[in-house]
Amino acid sequence: MSFSIEINGKPFARGVSNESVTIPRLGEAMVAVQAVSDLSGLIQQMRGIEGAATSGLRYRLSGRFFSGDTPFPFDYSGSIKPPTTP
């Protein structure tokens, strides 16, 4: 598997895993991955932290996993809203 993570439209981290996993039919499985980020990605995220505290974070996780030599792409995105105070 290989993947990348964007936060608020900016690259944040990327990673890979070569762990072999058997997924049962219509099932799920956990895969351990390692991700790395560089200093510029971290600095970009820190610059936008004030806006994220009020509007939330948008994220995107994209990549591909392999079954044999066949790649299967995936692309998930969503948002995490800040907690509201009563």
PDB file with SEQRES, HELIX, SHEET and CRYST1 records, atoms N, CA, C and O in Angstrom:
SEQRES   1 A   86  MET SER PHE SER ILE GLU ILE ASN GLY LYS PRO PHE ALA          
SEQRES   2 A   86  ARG GLY VAL SER ASN GLU SER VAL THR ILE PRO ARG LEU          
SEQRES   3 A   86  GLY GLU ALA MET VAL ALA VAL GLN ALA VAL SER ASP LEU          
SEQRES   4 A   86  SER GLY LEU ILE GLN GLN MET ARG GLY ILE GLU GLY ALA          
SEQRES   5 A   86  ALA THR SER GLY LEU ARG TYR ARG LEU SER GLY ARG PHE          
SEQRES   6 A   86  PHE SER GLY ASP THR PRO PHE PRO PHE ASP TYR SER GLY          
SEQRES   7 A   86  SER ILE LYS PRO PRO THR THR PRO                              
HELIX    1 AA1 LEU A   39  ARG A   47  1                                   9    
HELIX    2 AA2 ILE A   49  SER A   55  1                                   7    
SHEET    1 AA1 5 GLN A  34  VAL A  36  0                                        
SHEET    2 AA1 5 LYS A  10  VAL A  16 -1                                        
SHEET    3 AA1 5 SER A   2  ILE A   7 -1                                        
SHEET    4 AA1 5 LEU A  57  SER A  67 -1                                        
SHEET    5 AA1 5 THR A  70  ILE A  80 -1                                        
CRYST1    1.000    1.000    1.000  90.00  90.00  90.00 P 1           1          
ATOM      1  N   MET A   1       0.843  -1.155   0.000  1.00  0.00           N  
ATOM      2  CA  MET A   1       0.000   0.000   0.000  1.00  0.00           C  
ATOM      3  C   MET A   1       0.897   1.230   0.000  1.00  0.00           C  
ATOM      4  O   MET A   1       1.955   1.247   0.629  1.00  0.00           O  
ATOM      5  N   SER A   2       0.461   2.241  -0.707  1.00  0.00           N  
ATOM      6  CA  SER A   2       1.101   3.546  -0.635  1.00  0.00           C  
ATOM      7  C   SER A   2      -0.010   4.581  -0.510  1.00  0.00           C  
ATOM      8  O   SER A   2      -1.096   4.391  -1.059  1.00  0.00           O  
ATOM      9  N   PHE A   3       0.249   5.671   0.205  1.00  0.00           N  
ATOM     10  CA  PHE A   3      -0.793   6.658   0.442  1.00  0.00           C  
ATOM     11  C   PHE A   3      -0.205   8.032   0.705  1.00  0.00           C  
ATOM     12  O   PHE A   3       0.980   8.176   1.005  1.00  0.00           O  
ATOM     13  N   SER A   4      -1.063   9.042   0.585  1.00  0.00           N  
ATOM     14  CA  SER A   4      -0.688  10.401   0.958  1.00  0.00           C  
ATOM     15  C   SER A   4      -1.863  11.030   1.692  1.00  0.00           C  
ATOM     16  O   SER A   4      -3.020  10.669   1.480  1.00  0.00           O  
ATOM     17  N   ILE A   5      -1.535  11.975   2.558  1.00  0.00           N  
ATOM     18  CA  ILE A   5      -2.537  12.666   3.367  1.00  0.00           C  
ATOM     19  C   ILE A   5      -2.409  14.160   3.104  1.00  0.00           C  
ATOM     20  O   ILE A   5      -1.315  14.723   3.159  1.00  0.00           O  
ATOM     21  N   GLU A   6      -3.539  14.791   2.817  1.00  0.00           N  
ATOM     22  CA  GLU A   6      -3.605  16.249   2.691  1.00  0.00           C  
ATOM     23  C   GLU A   6      -4.484  16.776   3.819  1.00  0.00           C  
ATOM     24  O   GLU A   6      -5.473  16.145   4.191  1.00  0.00           O  
ATOM     25  N   ILE A   7      -4.121  17.918   4.353  1.00  0.00           N  
ATOM     26  CA  ILE A   7      -4.942  18.590   5.348  1.00  0.00           C  
ATOM     27  C   ILE A   7      -5.180  20.005   4.856  1.00  0.00           C  
ATOM     28  O   ILE A   7      -4.242  20.743   4.555  1.00  0.00           O  
ATOM     29  N   ASN A   8      -6.452  20.369   4.779  1.00  0.00           N  
ATOM     30  CA  ASN A   8      -6.858  21.683   4.264  1.00  0.00           C  
ATOM     31  C   ASN A   8      -6.226  21.987   2.913  1.00  0.00           C  
ATOM     32  O   ASN A   8      -5.785  23.108   2.659  1.00  0.00           O  
ATOM     33  N   GLY A   9      -6.187  20.979   2.053  1.00  0.00           N  
ATOM     34  CA  GLY A   9      -5.711  21.154   0.683  1.00  0.00           C  
ATOM     35  C   GLY A   9      -4.203  21.197   0.510  1.00  0.00           C  
ATOM     36  O   GLY A   9      -3.712  21.437  -0.593  1.00  0.00           O  
ATOM     37  N   LYS A  10      -3.463  20.968   1.587  1.00  0.00           N  
ATOM     38  CA  LYS A  10      -1.995  21.009   1.500  1.00  0.00           C  
ATOM     39  C   LYS A  10      -1.413  19.650   1.873  1.00  0.00           C  
ATOM     40  O   LYS A  10      -1.908  18.994   2.789  1.00  0.00           O  
ATOM     41  N   PRO A  11      -0.358  19.221   1.166  1.00  0.00           N  
ATOM     42  CA  PRO A  11       0.271  17.939   1.513  1.00  0.00           C  
ATOM     43  C   PRO A  11       0.753  17.944   2.951  1.00  0.00           C  
ATOM     44  O   PRO A  11       1.313  18.931   3.428  1.00  0.00           O  
ATOM     45  N   PHE A  12       0.528  16.823   3.640  1.00  0.00           N  
ATOM     46  CA  PHE A  12       0.959  16.729   5.032  1.00  0.00           C  
ATOM     47  C   PHE A  12       1.878  15.542   5.274  1.00  0.00           C  
ATOM     48  O   PHE A  12       2.928  15.697   5.897  1.00  0.00           O  
ATOM     49  N   ALA A  13       1.507  14.357   4.792  1.00  0.00           N  
ATOM     50  CA  ALA A  13       2.324  13.167   5.041  1.00  0.00           C  
ATOM     51  C   ALA A  13       2.110  12.161   3.920  1.00  0.00           C  
ATOM     52  O   ALA A  13       1.141  12.230   3.164  1.00  0.00           O  
ATOM     53  N   ARG A  14       3.051  11.226   3.841  1.00  0.00           N  
ATOM     54  CA  ARG A  14       2.940  10.132   2.873  1.00  0.00           C  
ATOM     55  C   ARG A  14       3.543   8.895   3.514  1.00  0.00           C  
ATOM     56  O   ARG A  14       4.343   8.982   4.446  1.00  0.00           O  
ATOM     57  N   GLY A  15       3.144   7.747   2.996  1.00  0.00           N  
ATOM     58  CA  GLY A  15       3.664   6.538   3.602  1.00  0.00           C  
ATOM     59  C   GLY A  15       3.428   5.304   2.757  1.00  0.00           C  
ATOM     60  O   GLY A  15       2.781   5.346   1.711  1.00  0.00           O  
ATOM     61  N   VAL A  16       3.977   4.204   3.247  1.00  0.00           N  
ATOM     62  CA  VAL A  16       3.863   2.917   2.571  1.00  0.00           C  
ATOM     63  C   VAL A  16       3.799   1.813   3.615  1.00  0.00           C  
ATOM     64  O   VAL A  16       4.156   2.003   4.778  1.00  0.00           O  
ATOM     65  N   SER A  17       3.336   0.660   3.166  1.00  0.00           N  
ATOM     66  CA  SER A  17       3.385  -0.542   3.985  1.00  0.00           C  
ATOM     67  C   SER A  17       3.545  -1.719   3.044  1.00  0.00           C  
ATOM     68  O   SER A  17       2.902  -1.782   1.996  1.00  0.00           O  
ATOM     69  N   ASN A  18       4.402  -2.644   3.419  1.00  0.00           N  
ATOM     70  CA  ASN A  18       4.533  -3.865   2.627  1.00  0.00           C  
ATOM     71  C   ASN A  18       3.992  -5.062   3.402  1.00  0.00           C  
ATOM     72  O   ASN A  18       4.293  -6.210   3.072  1.00  0.00           O  
ATOM     73  N   GLU A  19       3.187  -4.789   4.439  1.00  0.00           N  
ATOM     74  CA  GLU A  19       2.598  -5.836   5.252  1.00  0.00           C  
ATOM     75  C   GLU A  19       1.559  -6.611   4.438  1.00  0.00           C  
ATOM     76  O   GLU A  19       0.704  -6.015   3.784  1.00  0.00           O  
ATOM     77  N   SER A  20       1.640  -7.912   4.482  1.00  0.00           N  
ATOM     78  CA  SER A  20       0.678  -8.765   3.805  1.00  0.00           C  
ATOM     79  C   SER A  20      -0.514  -9.002   4.724  1.00  0.00           C  
ATOM     80  O   SER A  20      -0.344  -9.366   5.887  1.00  0.00           O  
ATOM     81  N   VAL A  21      -1.725  -8.794   4.200  1.00  0.00           N  
ATOM     82  CA  VAL A  21      -2.934  -8.926   4.998  1.00  0.00           C  
ATOM     83  C   VAL A  21      -3.952  -9.735   4.214  1.00  0.00           C  
ATOM     84  O   VAL A  21      -4.125  -9.527   3.013  1.00  0.00           O  
ATOM     85  N   THR A  22      -4.624 -10.652   4.887  1.00  0.00           N  
ATOM     86  CA  THR A  22      -5.723 -11.388   4.282  1.00  0.00           C  
ATOM     87  C   THR A  22      -7.023 -10.782   4.793  1.00  0.00           C  
ATOM     88  O   THR A  22      -7.257 -10.721   6.000  1.00  0.00           O  
ATOM     89  N   ILE A  23      -7.864 -10.336   3.871  1.00  0.00           N  
ATOM     90  CA  ILE A  23      -9.141  -9.737   4.225  1.00  0.00           C  
ATOM     91  C   ILE A  23     -10.243 -10.723   3.869  1.00  0.00           C  
ATOM     92  O   ILE A  23     -10.361 -11.121   2.711  1.00  0.00           O  
ATOM     93  N   PRO A  24     -11.044 -11.120   4.839  1.00  0.00           N  
ATOM     94  CA  PRO A  24     -12.116 -12.061   4.541  1.00  0.00           C  
ATOM     95  C   PRO A  24     -13.168 -11.414   3.638  1.00  0.00           C  
ATOM     96  O   PRO A  24     -13.311 -10.191   3.610  1.00  0.00           O  
ATOM     97  N   ARG A  25     -13.889 -12.239   2.914  1.00  0.00           N  
ATOM     98  CA  ARG A  25     -14.933 -11.749   2.029  1.00  0.00           C  
ATOM     99  C   ARG A  25     -15.889 -10.860   2.820  1.00  0.00           C  
ATOM    100  O   ARG A  25     -16.376 -11.237   3.886  1.00  0.00           O  
ATOM    101  N   LEU A  26     -16.148  -9.663   2.270  1.00  0.00           N  
ATOM    102  CA  LEU A  26     -17.014  -8.661   2.896  1.00  0.00           C  
ATOM    103  C   LEU A  26     -16.536  -8.263   4.288  1.00  0.00           C  
ATOM    104  O   LEU A  26     -17.327  -7.832   5.127  1.00  0.00           O  
ATOM    105  N   GLY A  27     -15.233  -8.412   4.525  1.00  0.00           N  
ATOM    106  CA  GLY A  27     -14.692  -8.112   5.844  1.00  0.00           C  
ATOM    107  C   GLY A  27     -13.796  -6.899   5.857  1.00  0.00           C  
ATOM    108  O   GLY A  27     -13.723  -6.142   4.889  1.00  0.00           O  
ATOM    109  N   GLU A  28     -13.135  -6.735   6.944  1.00  0.00           N  
ATOM    110  CA  GLU A  28     -12.202  -5.631   7.156  1.00  0.00           C  
ATOM    111  C   GLU A  28     -10.956  -6.166   7.823  1.00  0.00           C  
ATOM    112  O   GLU A  28     -10.972  -7.248   8.409  1.00  0.00           O  
ATOM    113  N   ALA A  29      -9.877  -5.410   7.735  1.00  0.00           N  
ATOM    114  CA  ALA A  29      -8.633  -5.761   8.410  1.00  0.00           C  
ATOM    115  C   ALA A  29      -7.855  -4.487   8.698  1.00  0.00           C  
ATOM    116  O   ALA A  29      -7.977  -3.496   7.978  1.00  0.00           O  
ATOM    117  N   MET A  30      -7.064  -4.522   9.744  1.00  0.00           N  
ATOM    118  CA  MET A  30      -6.197  -3.397  10.092  1.00  0.00           C  
ATOM    119  C   MET A  30      -4.821  -3.639   9.475  1.00  0.00           C  
ATOM    120  O   MET A  30      -4.322  -4.765   9.454  1.00  0.00           O  
ATOM    121  N   VAL A  31      -4.220  -2.561   8.976  1.00  0.00           N  
ATOM    122  CA  VAL A  31      -2.889  -2.631   8.387  1.00  0.00           C  
ATOM    123  C   VAL A  31      -2.019  -1.581   9.071  1.00  0.00           C  
ATOM    124  O   VAL A  31      -2.397  -0.412   9.139  1.00  0.00           O  
ATOM    125  N   ALA A  32      -0.876  -1.985   9.570  1.00  0.00           N  
ATOM    126  CA  ALA A  32       0.062  -1.040  10.171  1.00  0.00           C  
ATOM    127  C   ALA A  32       0.819  -0.330   9.056  1.00  0.00           C  
ATOM    128  O   ALA A  32       1.322  -0.968   8.132  1.00  0.00           O  
ATOM    129  N   VAL A  33       0.894   0.985   9.149  1.00  0.00           N  
ATOM    130  CA  VAL A  33       1.606   1.785   8.147  1.00  0.00           C  
ATOM    131  C   VAL A  33       2.547   2.747   8.854  1.00  0.00           C  
ATOM    132  O   VAL A  33       2.391   3.038  10.040  1.00  0.00           O  
ATOM    133  N   GLN A  34       3.511   3.226   8.115  1.00  0.00           N  
ATOM    134  CA  GLN A  34       4.390   4.271   8.604  1.00  0.00           C  
ATOM    135  C   GLN A  34       4.230   5.462   7.691  1.00  0.00           C  
ATOM    136  O   GLN A  34       4.205   5.318   6.469  1.00  0.00           O  
ATOM    137  N   ALA A  35       4.118   6.650   8.283  1.00  0.00           N  
ATOM    138  CA  ALA A  35       3.960   7.872   7.511  1.00  0.00           C  
ATOM    139  C   ALA A  35       5.078   8.843   7.885  1.00  0.00           C  
ATOM    140  O   ALA A  35       5.551   8.859   9.021  1.00  0.00           O  
ATOM    141  N   VAL A  36       5.482   9.638   6.923  1.00  0.00           N  
ATOM    142  CA  VAL A  36       6.489  10.660   7.162  1.00  0.00           C  
ATOM    143  C   VAL A  36       5.976  11.991   6.642  1.00  0.00           C  
ATOM    144  O   VAL A  36       5.187  12.046   5.698  1.00  0.00           O  
ATOM    145  N   SER A  37       6.429  13.045   7.264  1.00  0.00           N  
ATOM    146  CA  SER A  37       6.112  14.396   6.827  1.00  0.00           C  
ATOM    147  C   SER A  37       7.415  15.176   6.833  1.00  0.00           C  
ATOM    148  O   SER A  37       8.347  14.844   7.565  1.00  0.00           O  
ATOM    149  N   ASP A  38       7.470  16.198   6.025  1.00  0.00           N  
ATOM    150  CA  ASP A  38       8.681  17.012   6.050  1.00  0.00           C  
ATOM    151  C   ASP A  38       8.409  18.319   6.788  1.00  0.00           C  
ATOM    152  O   ASP A  38       7.257  18.647   7.075  1.00  0.00           O  
ATOM    153  N   LEU A  39       9.429  19.036   7.083  1.00  0.00           N  
ATOM    154  CA  LEU A  39       9.306  20.248   7.870  1.00  0.00           C  
ATOM    155  C   LEU A  39       8.436  21.295   7.174  1.00  0.00           C  
ATOM    156  O   LEU A  39       7.667  21.993   7.835  1.00  0.00           O  
ATOM    157  N   SER A  40       8.547  21.411   5.856  1.00  0.00           N  
ATOM    158  CA  SER A  40       7.740  22.419   5.156  1.00  0.00           C  
ATOM    159  C   SER A  40       6.251  22.086   5.250  1.00  0.00           C  
ATOM    160  O   SER A  40       5.429  22.993   5.380  1.00  0.00           O  
ATOM    161  N   GLY A  41       5.888  20.798   5.188  1.00  0.00           N  
ATOM    162  CA  GLY A  41       4.487  20.412   5.347  1.00  0.00           C  
ATOM    163  C   GLY A  41       3.969  20.746   6.731  1.00  0.00           C  
ATOM    164  O   GLY A  41       2.840  21.211   6.884  1.00  0.00           O  
ATOM    165  N   LEU A  42       4.786  20.510   7.729  1.00  0.00           N  
ATOM    166  CA  LEU A  42       4.403  20.823   9.105  1.00  0.00           C  
ATOM    167  C   LEU A  42       4.255  22.331   9.307  1.00  0.00           C  
ATOM    168  O   LEU A  42       3.318  22.778   9.969  1.00  0.00           O  
ATOM    169  N   ILE A  43       5.159  23.104   8.749  1.00  0.00           N  
ATOM    170  CA  ILE A  43       5.092  24.565   8.882  1.00  0.00           C  
ATOM    171  C   ILE A  43       3.844  25.103   8.194  1.00  0.00           C  
ATOM    172  O   ILE A  43       3.177  25.987   8.731  1.00  0.00           O  
ATOM    173  N   GLN A  44       3.519  24.581   7.010  1.00  0.00           N  
ATOM    174  CA  GLN A  44       2.310  25.025   6.307  1.00  0.00           C  
ATOM    175  C   GLN A  44       1.073  24.762   7.153  1.00  0.00           C  
ATOM    176  O   GLN A  44       0.178  25.606   7.216  1.00  0.00           O  
ATOM    177  N   GLN A  45       1.009  23.616   7.798  1.00  0.00           N  
ATOM    178  CA  GLN A  45      -0.143  23.298   8.631  1.00  0.00           C  
ATOM    179  C   GLN A  45      -0.209  24.201   9.863  1.00  0.00           C  
ATOM    180  O   GLN A  45      -1.297  24.601  10.275  1.00  0.00           O  
ATOM    181  N   MET A  46       0.931  24.521  10.448  1.00  0.00           N  
ATOM    182  CA  MET A  46       0.953  25.381  11.637  1.00  0.00           C  
ATOM    183  C   MET A  46       0.465  26.789  11.289  1.00  0.00           C  
ATOM    184  O   MET A  46      -0.174  27.447  12.110  1.00  0.00           O  
ATOM    185  N   ARG A  47       0.764  27.247  10.075  1.00  0.00           N  
ATOM    186  CA  ARG A  47       0.311  28.587   9.667  1.00  0.00           C  
ATOM    187  C   ARG A  47      -1.209  28.665   9.607  1.00  0.00           C  
ATOM    188  O   ARG A  47      -1.776  29.731   9.847  1.00  0.00           O  
ATOM    189  N   GLY A  48      -1.878  27.567   9.295  1.00  0.00           N  
ATOM    190  CA  GLY A  48      -3.321  27.582   9.168  1.00  0.00           C  
ATOM    191  C   GLY A  48      -4.067  27.084  10.382  1.00  0.00           C  
ATOM    192  O   GLY A  48      -5.274  26.855  10.306  1.00  0.00           O  
ATOM    193  N   ILE A  49      -3.386  26.909  11.504  1.00  0.00           N  
ATOM    194  CA  ILE A  49      -4.016  26.305  12.674  1.00  0.00           C  
ATOM    195  C   ILE A  49      -5.120  27.188  13.273  1.00  0.00           C  
ATOM    196  O   ILE A  49      -6.105  26.661  13.791  1.00  0.00           O  
ATOM    197  N   GLU A  50      -4.977  28.516  13.213  1.00  0.00           N  
ATOM    198  CA  GLU A  50      -6.015  29.387  13.767  1.00  0.00           C  
ATOM    199  C   GLU A  50      -7.329  29.214  13.013  1.00  0.00           C  
ATOM    200  O   GLU A  50      -8.389  29.111  13.631  1.00  0.00           O  
ATOM    201  N   GLY A  51      -7.267  29.182  11.691  1.00  0.00           N  
ATOM    202  CA  GLY A  51      -8.478  28.999  10.894  1.00  0.00           C  
ATOM    203  C   GLY A  51      -9.107  27.643  11.132  1.00  0.00           C  
ATOM    204  O   GLY A  51     -10.331  27.516  11.139  1.00  0.00           O  
ATOM    205  N   ALA A  52      -8.283  26.633  11.326  1.00  0.00           N  
ATOM    206  CA  ALA A  52      -8.787  25.281  11.566  1.00  0.00           C  
ATOM    207  C   ALA A  52      -9.503  25.195  12.906  1.00  0.00           C  
ATOM    208  O   ALA A  52     -10.431  24.402  13.065  1.00  0.00           O  
ATOM    209  N   ALA A  53      -9.079  26.005  13.869  1.00  0.00           N  
ATOM    210  CA  ALA A  53      -9.715  25.966  15.183  1.00  0.00           C  
ATOM    211  C   ALA A  53     -11.158  26.452  15.120  1.00  0.00           C  
ATOM    212  O   ALA A  53     -11.984  26.047  15.938  1.00  0.00           O  
ATOM    213  N   THR A  54     -11.468  27.312  14.162  1.00  0.00           N  
ATOM    214  CA  THR A  54     -12.838  27.824  14.049  1.00  0.00           C  
ATOM    215  C   THR A  54     -13.638  27.124  12.956  1.00  0.00           C  
ATOM    216  O   THR A  54     -14.841  26.914  13.115  1.00  0.00           O  
ATOM    217  N   SER A  55     -12.996  26.761  11.859  1.00  0.00           N  
ATOM    218  CA  SER A  55     -13.746  26.180  10.733  1.00  0.00           C  
ATOM    219  C   SER A  55     -13.587  24.669  10.618  1.00  0.00           C  
ATOM    220  O   SER A  55     -14.341  24.032   9.883  1.00  0.00           O  
ATOM    221  N   GLY A  56     -12.635  24.083  11.318  1.00  0.00           N  
ATOM    222  CA  GLY A  56     -12.409  22.640  11.243  1.00  0.00           C  
ATOM    223  C   GLY A  56     -11.302  22.281  10.267  1.00  0.00           C  
ATOM    224  O   GLY A  56     -10.692  23.148   9.642  1.00  0.00           O  
ATOM    225  N   LEU A  57     -11.061  20.995  10.152  1.00  0.00           N  
ATOM    226  CA  LEU A  57     -10.016  20.485   9.266  1.00  0.00           C  
ATOM    227  C   LEU A  57     -10.647  19.685   8.136  1.00  0.00           C  
ATOM    228  O   LEU A  57     -11.533  18.861   8.368  1.00  0.00           O  
ATOM    229  N   ARG A  58     -10.193  19.928   6.924  1.00  0.00           N  
ATOM    230  CA  ARG A  58     -10.568  19.082   5.796  1.00  0.00           C  
ATOM    231  C   ARG A  58      -9.407  18.138   5.549  1.00  0.00           C  
ATOM    232  O   ARG A  58      -8.251  18.560   5.573  1.00  0.00           O  
ATOM    233  N   TYR A  59      -9.696  16.872   5.312  1.00  0.00           N  
ATOM    234  CA  TYR A  59      -8.633  15.908   5.062  1.00  0.00           C  
ATOM    235  C   TYR A  59      -8.926  15.108   3.795  1.00  0.00           C  
ATOM    236  O   TYR A  59     -10.070  14.982   3.358  1.00  0.00           O  
ATOM    237  N   ARG A  60      -7.869  14.587   3.235  1.00  0.00           N  
ATOM    238  CA  ARG A  60      -7.973  13.693   2.071  1.00  0.00           C  
ATOM    239  C   ARG A  60      -6.904  12.615   2.222  1.00  0.00           C  
ATOM    240  O   ARG A  60      -5.728  12.910   2.435  1.00  0.00           O  
ATOM    241  N   LEU A  61      -7.328  11.383   2.109  1.00  0.00           N  
ATOM    242  CA  LEU A  61      -6.437  10.225   2.160  1.00  0.00           C  
ATOM    243  C   LEU A  61      -6.568   9.521   0.819  1.00  0.00           C  
ATOM    244  O   LEU A  61      -7.646   9.039   0.472  1.00  0.00           O  
ATOM    245  N   SER A  62      -5.486   9.461   0.071  1.00  0.00           N  
ATOM    246  CA  SER A  62      -5.542   8.814  -1.238  1.00  0.00           C  
ATOM    247  C   SER A  62      -4.318   7.925  -1.408  1.00  0.00           C  
ATOM    248  O   SER A  62      -3.288   8.127  -0.765  1.00  0.00           O  
ATOM    249  N   GLY A  63      -4.449   6.958  -2.269  1.00  0.00           N  
ATOM    250  CA  GLY A  63      -3.336   6.059  -2.528  1.00  0.00           C  
ATOM    251  C   GLY A  63      -3.803   4.840  -3.294  1.00  0.00           C  
ATOM    252  O   GLY A  63      -4.770   4.889  -4.055  1.00  0.00           O  
ATOM    253  N   ARG A  64      -3.098   3.751  -3.077  1.00  0.00           N  
ATOM    254  CA  ARG A  64      -3.463   2.501  -3.734  1.00  0.00           C  
ATOM    255  C   ARG A  64      -2.949   1.324  -2.912  1.00  0.00           C  
ATOM    256  O   ARG A  64      -1.921   1.404  -2.240  1.00  0.00           O  
ATOM    257  N   PHE A  65      -3.702   0.233  -2.990  1.00  0.00           N  
ATOM    258  CA  PHE A  65      -3.234  -1.003  -2.395  1.00  0.00           C  
ATOM    259  C   PHE A  65      -3.143  -2.033  -3.507  1.00  0.00           C  
ATOM    260  O   PHE A  65      -3.758  -1.881  -4.562  1.00  0.00           O  
ATOM    261  N   PHE A  66      -2.388  -3.056  -3.267  1.00  0.00           N  
ATOM    262  CA  PHE A  66      -2.093  -4.028  -4.313  1.00  0.00           C  
ATOM    263  C   PHE A  66      -2.595  -5.406  -3.937  1.00  0.00           C  
ATOM    264  O   PHE A  66      -2.469  -5.845  -2.794  1.00  0.00           O  
ATOM    265  N   SER A  67      -3.164  -6.072  -4.916  1.00  0.00           N  
ATOM    266  CA  SER A  67      -3.500  -7.484  -4.805  1.00  0.00           C  
ATOM    267  C   SER A  67      -2.680  -8.165  -5.885  1.00  0.00           C  
ATOM    268  O   SER A  67      -3.019  -8.107  -7.067  1.00  0.00           O  
ATOM    269  N   GLY A  68      -1.597  -8.811  -5.467  1.00  0.00           N  
ATOM    270  CA  GLY A  68      -0.645  -9.318  -6.457  1.00  0.00           C  
ATOM    271  C   GLY A  68       0.022  -8.130  -7.119  1.00  0.00           C  
ATOM    272  O   GLY A  68       0.565  -7.258  -6.440  1.00  0.00           O  
ATOM    273  N   ASP A  69      -0.017  -8.092  -8.447  1.00  0.00           N  
ATOM    274  CA  ASP A  69       0.557  -6.963  -9.182  1.00  0.00           C  
ATOM    275  C   ASP A  69      -0.493  -5.932  -9.578  1.00  0.00           C  
ATOM    276  O   ASP A  69      -0.173  -4.955 -10.254  1.00  0.00           O  
ATOM    277  N   THR A  70      -1.735  -6.137  -9.169  1.00  0.00           N  
ATOM    278  CA  THR A  70      -2.824  -5.249  -9.575  1.00  0.00           C  
ATOM    279  C   THR A  70      -3.047  -4.161  -8.525  1.00  0.00           C  
ATOM    280  O   THR A  70      -3.348  -4.464  -7.370  1.00  0.00           O  
ATOM    281  N   PRO A  71      -2.898  -2.879  -8.928  1.00  0.00           N  
ATOM    282  CA  PRO A  71      -3.160  -1.794  -7.980  1.00  0.00           C  
ATOM    283  C   PRO A  71      -4.645  -1.443  -7.940  1.00  0.00           C  
ATOM    284  O   PRO A  71      -5.327  -1.473  -8.965  1.00  0.00           O  
ATOM    285  N   PHE A  72      -5.136  -1.111  -6.755  1.00  0.00           N  
ATOM    286  CA  PHE A  72      -6.503  -0.652  -6.567  1.00  0.00           C  
ATOM    287  C   PHE A  72      -6.445   0.719  -5.895  1.00  0.00           C  
ATOM    288  O   PHE A  72      -6.029   0.823  -4.741  1.00  0.00           O  
ATOM    289  N   PRO A  73      -6.858   1.770  -6.607  1.00  0.00           N  
ATOM    290  CA  PRO A  73      -6.786   3.113  -6.014  1.00  0.00           C  
ATOM    291  C   PRO A  73      -7.885   3.341  -4.983  1.00  0.00           C  
ATOM    292  O   PRO A  73      -8.946   2.721  -5.041  1.00  0.00           O  
ATOM    293  N   PHE A  74      -7.614   4.236  -4.044  1.00  0.00           N  
ATOM    294  CA  PHE A  74      -8.631   4.684  -3.097  1.00  0.00           C  
ATOM    295  C   PHE A  74      -8.459   6.170  -2.867  1.00  0.00           C  
ATOM    296  O   PHE A  74      -7.364   6.709  -3.026  1.00  0.00           O  
ATOM    297  N   ASP A  75      -9.539   6.828  -2.494  1.00  0.00           N  
ATOM    298  CA  ASP A  75      -9.523   8.271  -2.285  1.00  0.00           C  
ATOM    299  C   ASP A  75     -10.672   8.619  -1.334  1.00  0.00           C  
ATOM    300  O   ASP A  75     -11.838   8.549  -1.724  1.00  0.00           O  
ATOM    301  N   TYR A  76     -10.358   8.986  -0.115  1.00  0.00           N  
ATOM    302  CA  TYR A  76     -11.355   9.337   0.887  1.00  0.00           C  
ATOM    303  C   TYR A  76     -11.103  10.767   1.336  1.00  0.00           C  
ATOM    304  O   TYR A  76      -9.956  11.191   1.474  1.00  0.00           O  
ATOM    305  N   SER A  77     -12.173  11.500   1.562  1.00  0.00           N  
ATOM    306  CA  SER A  77     -12.015  12.852   2.076  1.00  0.00           C  
ATOM    307  C   SER A  77     -13.174  13.157   3.017  1.00  0.00           C  
ATOM    308  O   SER A  77     -14.214  12.499   2.982  1.00  0.00           O  
ATOM    309  N   GLY A  78     -12.978  14.147   3.839  1.00  0.00           N  
ATOM    310  CA  GLY A  78     -14.008  14.536   4.783  1.00  0.00           C  
ATOM    311  C   GLY A  78     -13.541  15.722   5.599  1.00  0.00           C  
ATOM    312  O   GLY A  78     -12.567  16.389   5.249  1.00  0.00           O  
ATOM    313  N   SER A  79     -14.227  15.971   6.663  1.00  0.00           N  
ATOM    314  CA  SER A  79     -13.848  17.090   7.522  1.00  0.00           C  
ATOM    315  C   SER A  79     -14.085  16.722   8.981  1.00  0.00           C  
ATOM    316  O   SER A  79     -14.912  15.875   9.317  1.00  0.00           O  
ATOM    317  N   ILE A  80     -13.336  17.385   9.810  1.00  0.00           N  
ATOM    318  CA  ILE A  80     -13.470  17.237  11.255  1.00  0.00           C  
ATOM    319  C   ILE A  80     -13.822  18.628  11.781  1.00  0.00           C  
ATOM    320  O   ILE A  80     -13.024  19.562  11.694  1.00  0.00           O  
ATOM    321  N   LYS A  81     -15.007  18.744  12.316  1.00  0.00           N  
ATOM    322  CA  LYS A  81     -15.485  20.022  12.809  1.00  0.00           C  
ATOM    323  C   LYS A  81     -15.011  20.246  14.253  1.00  0.00           C  
ATOM    324  O   LYS A  81     -14.890  19.296  15.026  1.00  0.00           O  
ATOM    325  N   PRO A  82     -14.746  21.500  14.604  1.00  0.00           N  
ATOM    326  CA  PRO A  82     -14.357  21.762  15.989  1.00  0.00           C  
ATOM    327  C   PRO A  82     -15.551  21.556  16.919  1.00  0.00           C  
ATOM    328  O   PRO A  82     -16.695  21.709  16.494  1.00  0.00           O  
ATOM    329  N   PRO A  83     -15.301  21.215  18.171  1.00  0.00           N  
ATOM    330  CA  PRO A  83     -16.413  21.037  19.101  1.00  0.00           C  
ATOM    331  C   PRO A  83     -17.138  22.356  19.334  1.00  0.00           C  
ATOM    332  O   PRO A  83     -16.520  23.421  19.359  1.00  0.00           O  
ATOM    333  N   THR A  84     -18.432  22.273  19.500  1.00  0.00           N  
ATOM    334  CA  THR A  84     -19.213  23.472  19.789  1.00  0.00           C  
ATOM    335  C   THR A  84     -19.375  23.609  21.297  1.00  0.00           C  
ATOM    336  O   THR A  84     -19.479  22.619  22.022  1.00  0.00           O  
ATOM    337  N   THR A  85     -19.394  24.834  21.742  1.00  0.00           N  
ATOM    338  CA  THR A  85     -19.577  25.081  23.171  1.00  0.00           C  
ATOM    339  C   THR A  85     -21.038  25.444  23.406  1.00  0.00           C  
ATOM    340  O   THR A  85     -21.628  26.192  22.625  1.00  0.00           O  
ATOM    341  N   PRO A  86     -21.614  24.925  24.464  1.00  0.00           N  
ATOM    342  CA  PRO A  86     -23.043  25.203  24.741  1.00  0.00           C  
ATOM    343  C   PRO A  86     -23.292  26.617  25.184  1.00  0.00           C  
ATOM    344  O   PRO A  86     -24.435  26.989  25.449  1.00  0.00           O  
TER     345      PRO A  86                                                      
END                                                                             
